[in-house]
Amino acid sequence: MNKIITRFTLTTLGLLTAINSNAQSRNYTVADAHSHNDYKNNIPFFRAYEKGFGSIEADCFAVDGQLMVAHTKQEIDPKRTLKALYLEPLAQKFQQDTKRRLTLLLEIKENAGAALPLVIKELAPLEQYLNYGGHPGRLSIIMTGAVPKPAEMTTYPAWMLFDVDHMDGFTPALWAKVGQVSYPFSKYVRWNGKGVLNRDEIARVKAGIDSVHQAGKKIRFWETPDTKSSWLALIRLGVDVIGTDKVEELGDFLNKKPADEYISPAAYPVYQPTYRTDGAVKKVKNIILCIGDGMGLAHLYATYTANSGQLNIFKMLNIGFSVTNSADAYITDSAAGATAFASGQKTDDRAVGVDPEGRPLKSLADYSAAAGKKTADIVACELTDATPAAFYAHDKERSHWGAIAAQIITSPVDIFLGSGYKEFNQPVGGETTIDKMKKRGYTVIRNFDDFLATSAPKILALMDDSVTRPKMQGRGDYLPLAFNKVTKAFKGAPKGFFMMVEGSQIDHGGHANNLRQVITENADFDRVVGNALKFADEDGETLVIVTADHETGGLTLLDGDISKGYVWGDFSTNDHTGTPVPVFAYGPHSLDFRGVYSNTEIFNKIKALFK
């Protein structure tokens, strides 16, 4: 670039700083997306516009006094005019969408001398929307393809800007007519869009981007691979316009970005186990079963990344995998999944605590109580939900909440904590389940502080839903504090205890495809696991098992930075998947949980320790 432009760009320092800001801190949206060769879509203009794209491209030929949209002359169709496909629909949309902004990139395929006057003529009805100096409109027009030489650009209207592939020979006045700079990606690197660019390639591309930004212009690449990996690469590099032929896919990718990204505000400390009794073949007095509902390996690694490369669960050295299919489906739900490790038998989806024929099954809570152990069922959801219910109830339909709640009166569990008060307060024959539990000697508690303070031996703690709300909505330290309270209460039990504690809402984040919720819930659950590991070390006779009933969301990790606690993920479904889930174990007999096995084996391995 000549010296005139160098001096010119130094006067636009504020603009340059904004354009050249760090790409990761920039909030990329679908407004940064460009629909390349948009006219090839089955619904030109409307598909990209309704998706929210900020830039749309159309190729034009001048034919018999009007602009025809086509890629080649052979494809020209008299019905496919620029006016019919783009300008008239755009005028209608702008009348309705009074805040919408758009860049229309018009590629002149040949004969700019004939085509550009037609562009001026056909855009005249849209003049009120056109963006140019002194007239900040919502519609920007950039010409590309067969454009005039730089010296001729100032002869065209102020609103008509040009796309260029070089930065030489421009005076400030001519440079002001440049709307953006476009380069073929192959100018810097040849890449198929798989894997990542190496450091040298990144440096070359970044140098090109920086040179354009330093000149005060936006940059667009063409001939880029059209994949998620390439879109991510362009975002990392700080490219201003991301082009695609896959309007729906890129639109969804960018529209989901706010829910698919997470940056942790601060890392929490993790516990360093002593490993003194880890793997020892000795008596197991206490068993702590930690269930991360919907927690898969990607959820864990996302949380590890967000927590700057540390996780209590990852301190556990003995690891296996649980195969989670139910009796009647490849994909389990929480009811069948929880029943499998609570009672040792595969059952149908939606069934709680029964076999496929509907026969009741004994749970680990029953066997623990029979062995003289104290028992607890601690969750951050309704106590009638599938996982907690699998340890005390028996029903072929998990949504029979009233019937499930009523069965709690036959359970030997000593301490229940969760929400769902309404179902337990329904009168049946003039008496509620709460009334019956009181008659059995249970202290019924409605306040969490009262739960933490009580020394009652048998507790039914039914919190308001606000107490068990999502972690990111202010649940606080409910689950870690509850865990500490129960272990303190059970510490002196002569025969020990069995506790099931669930990170209930990891699953909710997976269903919602909300990475922030997945990570914040997983981090909360991991802090409980840290407390469990510490208790196991202090006690010496405690086995800690961490697993899940299934994976939710089909989470894939697309990008991350451990040093910054940054994660970007992508969900393939809003439901459960059939992916086996990890099993982590710590303490005596933790070696028993290595390998790949059915989820029912978790029950069998635990029950064998009661002998």
Buried (B, 14 or more C-beta within 10 A) or exposed (E): BEEBBEEBBEEBEEEBEEBBEEBBEBEBEBBBBBBBBBBBBEEBBBBBBEBBBBBBBBBBBBBEEBBBBBBEEEBBEEEBBBBBBBBBBBBEBBEEEEEBBBBBBBBBBEEBEBBBEBBBEBBEEBEEBBBBEEEEBBBBBBBBBBBBEBEBBEEBBBBBBBBBEEBEBBBEEBBBBBBBBBBEBEEBBEBEBEEEBEEEBBEBBBEBBBBBBBBBBBBBBBEBBBBBBBBBBBBBBBBBBBBBEBBEBBBBBBBBBEBBBBBBEEEBEBBEBEBEBBBBEEEBBBBBBBBBBBBBBBBBBBBBBBBBEBBBBBBBBBBBBBBBBBBBBEBBBBBBBBBBBBBBBBBBBBBBBBBBEEEBBBBBBBBBBEBEBBBBBBBBBBBBBBBBBBBBBBBBBBEBBBBBBBBBBEBBBBBBBBBBBBBBBEEEEEEBBBBBBEEEEBBBBBEBEEBBEBEBEBBBBBBEEEBBBBBBEEBEEBBBBBBBBBBEBBBEBEBBBBBBBBBBBBBBBBBBBBBBBBBBBBBBBBBBBBBBBBBBBEBBBBBBBBBBBBBBBBBEBBBBEBEEBBBBBBBEBEBBBBBBBBBBBBBBBBBBBBEEBBBBBBBEBBBEBBE
